[in-house]
Amino acid sequence: QVQLVESGGGLVQPGESLRLSCAASGSIINFNFMGWYRQAPGKQRDLVASFTDGGSTNYADSVKGRFTISRDNAKNTVYLQMNSLKPEDTAVYLCNARRYRLGHNYWGQGTQVTVSS
């Protein structure tokens, strides 16, 4: 069992930045997928950014050019740098990690990001 703990959320004004962290209780090297989702009240959970097998990154169209996903394997941590934040970025941001062959699918508890003037 792996625990994922997100941190770094908060209240910011439009145009400002935040960096989210997702710290895993164990090694993240052998996860096939690691990513950030977000869920706003009354809306579905959407994929924001992710690493897939081979180290490639993917981004939702709404965040391309503003958000960057990165990782530090030595610290077992994945980050989400969010720049030029907009009110529509307001949501709970959740970290997800999967090992496909083993059927593992882990979620963190989420961190709230609120963008408001």
Backbone bond lengths (Angstrom), bond angles and torsions (degrees), N, CA, C in turn:
res aa  C-N    CA-C-N  psi(-1)  N-CA   C-N-CA  omega(-1)  CA-C   N-CA-C  phi
1 Q - - - 1.455 - - 1.524 109.78 -
2 V 1.313 115.90 133.81 1.458 121.89 179.59 1.521 108.52 -117.41
3 Q 1.309 116.69 132.94 1.461 120.70 174.28 1.521 109.47 -99.60
4 L 1.307 115.52 138.51 1.453 122.50 175.50 1.525 108.11 -115.65
5 V 1.319 116.46 130.20 1.459 120.81 -178.56 1.521 108.86 -125.97
6 E 1.334 115.08 117.22 1.455 120.15 178.48 1.520 110.47 -91.00
7 S 1.315 115.57 152.34 1.457 121.58 175.05 1.519 108.45 -154.96
8 G 1.341 115.22 167.73 1.458 119.85 174.69 1.513 115.23 105.26
9 G 1.324 116.86 -5.77 1.462 118.45 178.94 1.519 111.19 -71.24
10 G 1.331 114.96 172.54 1.450 119.73 178.47 1.504 111.92 167.31
11 L 1.326 114.42 -169.47 1.466 122.15 179.04 1.518 108.58 -104.69
12 V 1.322 116.13 123.10 1.460 121.36 178.69 1.507 109.78 -134.20
13 Q 1.322 115.68 164.53 1.454 121.18 176.73 1.528 109.90 -89.81
14 P 1.326 116.96 157.61 1.476 119.97 176.39 1.526 110.59 -54.49
15 G 1.327 114.57 138.20 1.454 120.71 -179.51 1.517 114.75 93.00
16 E 1.320 116.38 -14.70 1.470 119.82 -179.27 1.526 110.95 -84.27
17 S 1.338 114.77 179.75 1.468 121.28 -175.19 1.516 111.23 -125.57
18 L 1.318 114.63 156.12 1.459 122.78 171.37 1.519 108.17 -144.07
19 R 1.336 115.48 152.49 1.451 119.94 171.56 1.514 108.96 -122.86
20 L 1.317 115.22 119.85 1.450 121.45 177.21 1.522 109.92 -92.91
21 S 1.318 115.35 147.59 1.458 121.77 176.45 1.521 109.95 -123.67
22 C 1.313 115.81 144.41 1.463 122.43 174.85 1.525 106.41 -127.60
23 A 1.324 115.63 105.17 1.456 120.93 -178.43 1.521 109.71 -97.55
24 A 1.329 116.09 125.65 1.462 121.62 178.79 1.517 110.26 -96.29
25 S 1.341 115.53 149.84 1.467 119.98 -178.97 1.518 112.14 -78.60
26 G 1.332 116.82 -8.87 1.447 120.96 177.86 1.514 110.59 -142.83
27 S 1.308 115.79 -174.02 1.459 121.04 -177.43 1.526 111.59 -62.23
28 I 1.320 115.06 139.74 1.465 120.33 178.40 1.525 111.84 -102.31
29 I 1.319 116.40 1.54 1.464 120.66 -173.13 1.530 112.21 -61.57
30 N 1.341 116.72 -39.60 1.458 118.51 -172.66 1.526 114.00 -97.33
31 F 1.308 117.18 17.41 1.459 118.84 172.33 1.528 108.86 -79.43
32 N 1.315 117.43 134.02 1.456 121.88 177.02 1.521 111.31 -74.14
33 F 1.307 116.18 -27.39 1.461 121.74 -175.67 1.518 108.80 -143.60
34 M 1.331 116.01 134.26 1.462 121.32 169.52 1.513 106.82 -140.33
35 G 1.313 115.49 132.68 1.442 117.26 -176.39 1.507 114.07 -159.25
36 W 1.308 114.48 173.08 1.463 123.35 176.75 1.522 108.98 -114.35
37 Y 1.312 114.84 130.90 1.457 123.16 172.07 1.524 108.15 -113.31
38 R 1.319 115.36 164.77 1.459 119.25 171.27 1.514 109.92 -141.65
39 Q 1.319 114.04 151.18 1.452 120.03 -179.27 1.516 109.27 -141.07
40 A 1.323 115.51 118.42 1.463 121.75 176.08 1.525 108.47 -92.62
41 P 1.323 117.83 157.23 1.475 120.52 -179.19 1.522 112.00 -54.94
42 G 1.324 115.98 128.58 1.454 121.03 177.39 1.512 115.01 77.21
43 K 1.333 116.90 6.09 1.461 120.34 -178.10 1.520 110.31 -120.36
44 Q 1.318 115.87 164.50 1.450 120.40 179.44 1.518 110.46 -75.91
45 R 1.318 115.09 162.52 1.454 121.18 177.11 1.522 108.74 -81.24
46 D 1.328 116.36 124.98 1.457 121.74 -176.30 1.519 111.50 -116.40
47 L 1.310 115.44 144.09 1.461 121.31 175.49 1.530 108.81 -75.30
48 V 1.315 115.63 130.18 1.467 121.77 -178.78 1.517 110.85 -101.18
49 A 1.324 116.09 -51.00 1.467 121.02 -177.10 1.518 108.69 -157.31
50 S 1.327 116.34 149.81 1.459 118.43 -177.06 1.519 112.34 -157.06
51 F 1.340 113.28 157.82 1.451 123.10 165.44 1.519 107.01 -104.08
52 T 1.328 115.63 137.78 1.452 119.09 174.25 1.527 108.88 -120.08
53 D 1.339 115.87 178.27 1.461 120.17 179.28 1.518 111.11 -51.48
54 G 1.287 115.91 136.67 1.450 120.83 -178.98 1.507 112.92 91.03
55 G 1.338 116.26 -5.70 1.456 119.32 175.32 1.514 115.20 88.43
56 S 1.326 117.25 4.97 1.464 118.01 179.28 1.519 110.39 -72.10
57 T 1.325 115.57 155.03 1.460 121.37 179.68 1.522 110.21 -115.94
58 N 1.312 114.10 149.29 1.459 120.53 177.32 1.515 109.49 -134.41
59 Y 1.320 116.30 146.19 1.453 121.74 -178.69 1.528 110.20 -133.71
60 A 1.315 114.68 146.44 1.460 118.92 169.54 1.527 108.89 -66.59
61 D 1.319 116.40 146.79 1.461 119.85 -178.18 1.527 111.90 -57.06
62 S 1.313 116.29 -33.32 1.464 120.83 -175.43 1.529 113.31 -69.12
63 V 1.343 117.32 -16.36 1.468 119.35 -177.36 1.524 113.00 -118.04
64 K 1.324 117.99 -3.33 1.468 120.55 -179.67 1.520 110.51 -58.10
65 G 1.329 114.01 134.01 1.450 120.02 -179.16 1.515 114.41 85.92
66 R 1.334 117.14 -11.48 1.467 120.67 179.68 1.531 111.98 -116.05
67 F 1.311 117.23 -35.24 1.467 121.63 -177.53 1.533 109.42 -107.90
68 T 1.324 115.35 147.05 1.453 121.44 176.02 1.518 109.72 -135.97
69 I 1.324 116.11 126.95 1.453 120.96 175.38 1.517 108.54 -96.23
70 S 1.325 116.24 139.67 1.455 121.01 178.80 1.528 108.29 -146.63
71 R 1.312 115.39 170.43 1.450 119.13 -178.04 1.514 110.67 -146.17
72 D 1.330 115.63 152.84 1.456 122.75 173.59 1.524 105.61 -128.68
73 N 1.322 116.06 98.63 1.466 119.86 -175.77 1.531 112.12 -63.21
74 A 1.320 116.45 -32.07 1.466 119.68 -179.88 1.527 111.47 -65.91
75 K 1.336 116.06 -29.71 1.461 120.56 179.32 1.524 112.31 -100.17
76 N 1.318 117.19 2.70 1.471 121.59 -179.13 1.526 111.46 53.72
77 T 1.315 115.53 43.17 1.458 120.52 -172.63 1.530 111.07 -134.20
78 V 1.312 114.64 139.75 1.456 122.59 173.07 1.523 107.81 -115.46
79 Y 1.314 115.76 140.96 1.457 121.22 -176.75 1.535 110.81 -118.74
80 L 1.309 114.51 157.62 1.462 120.71 171.05 1.525 106.89 -134.35
81 Q 1.322 115.47 106.49 1.456 120.96 175.58 1.518 107.98 -86.18
82 M 1.310 116.20 122.59 1.464 121.42 -176.89 1.519 109.12 -118.78
83 N 1.309 116.25 114.49 1.459 122.65 179.62 1.528 110.25 -112.10
84 S 1.311 115.38 163.02 1.465 121.44 177.42 1.527 111.32 48.71
85 L 1.310 115.26 50.17 1.459 119.59 -175.40 1.524 111.83 -65.33
86 K 1.325 113.87 145.94 1.466 122.08 -178.69 1.529 109.12 -121.11
87 P 1.311 117.78 157.25 1.471 119.36 177.39 1.526 112.91 -55.22
88 E 1.325 116.91 -32.84 1.464 119.42 -179.96 1.518 113.34 -72.27
89 D 1.321 118.09 -6.01 1.464 121.76 173.70 1.532 111.27 -82.49
90 T 1.309 117.32 -6.73 1.458 121.15 -179.93 1.521 110.89 -61.84
91 A 1.333 116.05 125.12 1.463 121.23 -177.20 1.526 108.95 -179.59
92 V 1.319 115.27 171.04 1.456 120.75 165.53 1.525 106.76 -86.87
93 Y 1.316 116.26 128.33 1.455 121.78 -179.53 1.533 108.59 -102.97
94 L 1.332 114.78 128.68 1.463 120.69 -175.70 1.523 110.67 -123.23
95 C 1.311 114.22 141.59 1.460 122.12 177.73 1.533 108.76 -93.72
96 N 1.324 116.44 142.42 1.462 122.22 -179.02 1.520 109.57 -136.58
97 A 1.323 115.92 139.96 1.468 121.13 178.54 1.526 109.25 -139.50
98 R 1.326 116.73 139.14 1.468 120.27 -175.99 1.524 112.22 -138.08
99 R 1.304 114.24 143.66 1.466 122.17 167.38 1.526 105.72 -118.82
100 Y 1.296 116.70 108.95 1.465 120.05 -169.98 1.526 111.84 -66.08
101 R 1.322 117.79 -47.57 1.459 120.53 -174.25 1.518 111.53 -63.31
102 L 1.325 116.69 -34.66 1.460 121.05 -178.90 1.527 112.06 -90.00
103 G 1.315 116.80 -7.25 1.457 119.12 -179.59 1.508 114.52 71.80
104 H 1.333 116.81 23.81 1.464 120.63 -179.89 1.523 110.21 -87.18
105 N 1.323 114.08 137.29 1.467 120.38 179.97 1.520 107.49 -146.98
106 Y 1.319 116.55 104.30 1.456 122.13 -173.54 1.518 110.88 -110.67
107 W 1.339 115.04 143.39 1.465 122.39 177.24 1.524 109.83 -127.61
108 G 1.314 115.09 145.90 1.446 119.90 169.82 1.515 109.88 -86.01
109 Q 1.333 115.52 -179.73 1.459 120.07 -176.54 1.531 112.05 -85.65
110 G 1.326 116.77 -14.59 1.457 121.03 178.00 1.521 113.23 96.34
111 T 1.318 114.71 154.62 1.465 121.68 175.47 1.536 107.50 -135.63
112 Q 1.316 115.47 135.72 1.468 121.08 -175.20 1.521 110.74 -81.93
113 V 1.312 115.30 130.88 1.461 121.89 172.05 1.524 107.40 -119.05
114 T 1.323 116.12 123.56 1.462 121.55 178.98 1.521 108.52 -124.40
115 V 1.329 115.30 124.12 1.457 121.09 179.21 1.522 107.58 -114.72
116 S 1.312 114.92 111.80 1.465 119.57 -174.44 1.518 110.43 -155.61
117 S 1.315 115.31 144.31 1.460 119.58 175.65 1.529 110.47 -92.30
